[in-house]
Amino acid sequence: MKRFEEQKTNNRWERIIKNVTYYEFIAVLDSVRVKVVVKEVTGGEKHFWSIIPFWGIDKNTSRRILHSGNLEHD
């Protein structure tokens, strides 16, 4: 995907269109699923972008609950 990214050149920040790739990793930690997003800009290093817990809404209490690691059940 092409996006505008800020890059410092000649002591000033410029917005340049670069190819950006996002990688998603899903992990199960203590029965809770989380998604980790890593961003890579062409010509640069990969770096941490976001961590997203996987939750849903309990139909009985209307409260947010974290899903368990049992993918078949969730």
C-alpha positions as CSV (number, residue, x, y, z in Angstrom):
1,M,0.0,0.0,0.0
2,K,1.3,3.5,-0.8
3,R,1.0,6.1,1.9
4,F,2.4,9.5,2.7
5,E,5.2,9.2,5.3
6,E,7.3,11.9,6.9
7,Q,11.0,11.8,6.2
8,K,13.6,14.2,7.3
9,T,15.8,15.5,4.5
10,N,18.1,18.6,4.5
11,N,17.1,19.5,8.1
12,R,13.4,19.6,7.3
13,W,10.5,17.2,7.4
14,E,8.9,16.3,4.0
15,R,5.9,14.1,3.3
16,I,6.9,11.5,0.7
17,I,4.8,8.7,-0.8
18,K,6.4,5.4,0.2
19,N,5.3,1.7,0.1
20,V,4.2,0.6,3.5
21,T,3.7,-3.0,4.6
22,Y,1.9,-4.1,7.8
23,Y,2.5,-7.5,9.3
24,E,0.0,-9.0,11.8
25,F,0.9,-11.7,14.4
26,I,-1.7,-13.4,16.5
27,A,-0.7,-14.8,19.9
28,V,-2.5,-16.5,22.8
29,L,-1.3,-15.3,26.2
30,D,-2.9,-16.7,29.3
31,S,-6.0,-17.7,27.4
32,V,-6.3,-14.2,25.8
33,R,-5.8,-13.6,22.1
34,V,-3.9,-10.5,21.0
35,K,-2.9,-9.2,17.6
36,V,0.5,-7.4,17.2
37,V,1.0,-5.2,14.2
38,V,4.4,-4.4,12.8
39,K,5.0,-1.6,10.2
40,E,7.7,-1.6,7.6
41,V,8.4,1.4,5.3
42,T,10.3,0.6,2.1
43,G,14.0,1.4,2.8
44,G,13.5,1.3,6.5
45,E,13.4,-1.1,9.4
46,K,10.4,-2.9,10.8
47,H,9.0,-1.5,14.0
48,F,6.2,-2.1,16.5
49,W,3.0,-0.4,15.5
50,S,0.2,-1.6,17.7
51,I,-1.1,-4.3,20.0
52,I,-4.9,-5.1,19.8
53,P,-6.7,-7.4,22.3
54,F,-9.4,-9.6,20.8
55,W,-12.6,-9.1,22.7
56,G,-16.3,-9.4,22.2
57,I,-19.5,-8.4,24.0
58,D,-21.1,-10.7,26.5
59,K,-24.7,-11.1,25.4
60,N,-26.1,-11.5,29.0
61,T,-24.3,-8.5,30.6
62,S,-23.5,-6.3,27.6
63,R,-19.9,-6.0,29.0
64,R,-16.7,-6.4,27.0
65,I,-15.0,-9.7,27.5
66,L,-11.7,-11.0,26.2
67,H,-12.0,-14.2,24.2
68,S,-10.2,-17.3,25.3
69,G,-7.5,-19.0,23.3
70,N,-9.8,-21.8,22.1
71,L,-10.2,-20.8,18.5
72,E,-12.8,-23.5,17.9
73,H,-15.0,-22.2,20.7
74,D,-14.6,-18.5,20.0
